[in-house]
Amino acid sequence: QVQLVESGGGLVQPGGSLRLSCAASGIIFSDYTMSWYRQAPGGPRETVAVITTRGTTSYVNNVKGRFTISRDNTKNTVYLQMNSLKPEDTAVYYCHADNRSIGHWGQGTQVTVSS
């Protein structure tokens, strides 16, 4: 059974930081491209950051320089370090695993940026 379990969300003030984690089980983690998506209330789900099996990273423009995606294949975990958070970063953040044949989603973790 495949499971992606996100953690690390919460309430943070503007300018603050959070580190999201996504622990995977039931898959060969190193074979999967891992991504973080987010969905704000009433909005579409959008890609935030991607890290390939080789460690190549990419980001949506409005988080470049503030967010960092990383992975630890020994722990089957992908991370999203979020710095200089803004109110517009408020959303549910989802982890996604993709090996080109199948994709898996986590249940999401809420991030709220507010003073």
N, C-alpha and C positions, 0 to 999 in steps of 0.2 A: 504494500500500500504506500503510495507516494504521499508525503507530507512536506509542506513548506510552512514553517512557523515563524512569523515575524514577531519582533519584540523591539522595545526601545522608544516607542512613540510616547507622546504626552503633551503637556502644556508648557510652552516656553515663551519668554518675552522676546520681542524683536531684538535682533542682534545676537541672540543666544545660539546655542549649539545643541544638537542631538545626534546620537549614533544609533541607527537602525541596524538590526541583525535579522538574518533569515537563515534558519537552520533547516537543512534538507535531509530527508530520509527516504529510502525506497528507490533511489535513483543512483546511477553512477555519476556523482556530482561533477567530476572532472570532464565529463563528456558534454556538459550542458553550458550553453551561453546563459548567463544570468542577468536579469534586468530588474530595475525598480521602476514601477509606474506609480502614478498618483491620480486621484479623482477628487476634485473639489465638488461641493454641493451643487447639483444642477449642471455640472460640466462633464465633458468627455473624459475618459481615462486616457492619460497621456504618458508617453515614455519619458522618464527622467534621466536614467543612466543605464548603460549597458557595459558588461564586461564579458569578453569572449573566452573561449577555452584557453586561448593563448595569453590572456591577460590584457588584450587591447581594450581600451575604454573609450566611450563616447558619451556626450551629455547634451541635453537640450540646452539651447542658448541661454535661457534665463537662470540657469544654475551653474554655468561654467565659472570656475574660480571660487565657488562657494561650497560645492558638494564634491565628494570623492567616493567613488565606488571601488571596492576591493573584494578579494575573495581569498579564503583559506581552504584549499582543497583537503588539507589534513583534518579539518573540522567540519567539512561539508557545509560551510557557512559563507554567505555573502553579506557585506556590510555597506551601509551608506552613511558616511560622515557628512553631516549637514552643519555648516557654519554660517554666520551672518544671516540668520533666518529672518524672513520678512513675513508680514501678515498674508501675503499672496501665496506663500508656501503651504498655507493651511489646506489639508486634504487628508484623505485616507491613502496611505502608501501601501502598495502591493508588491510582493516579490513574484517573479516569474522565471521559470526554468524552461529552456527550449533546446532541443537537440535536432531540430529541423524535421523531425518526424512527429513529434508530439510536444505539447506545451502544458505546463502545470502552473496553477496559481496558488498563492497563499491566501489567507483569510483577510489580510489587511491589518494595518495598525494606524490609529488616528494620530495625526500631528496637528496641533493647534498653536499658532503663533499669535499671541495677543498680549497686550499690556493690561 
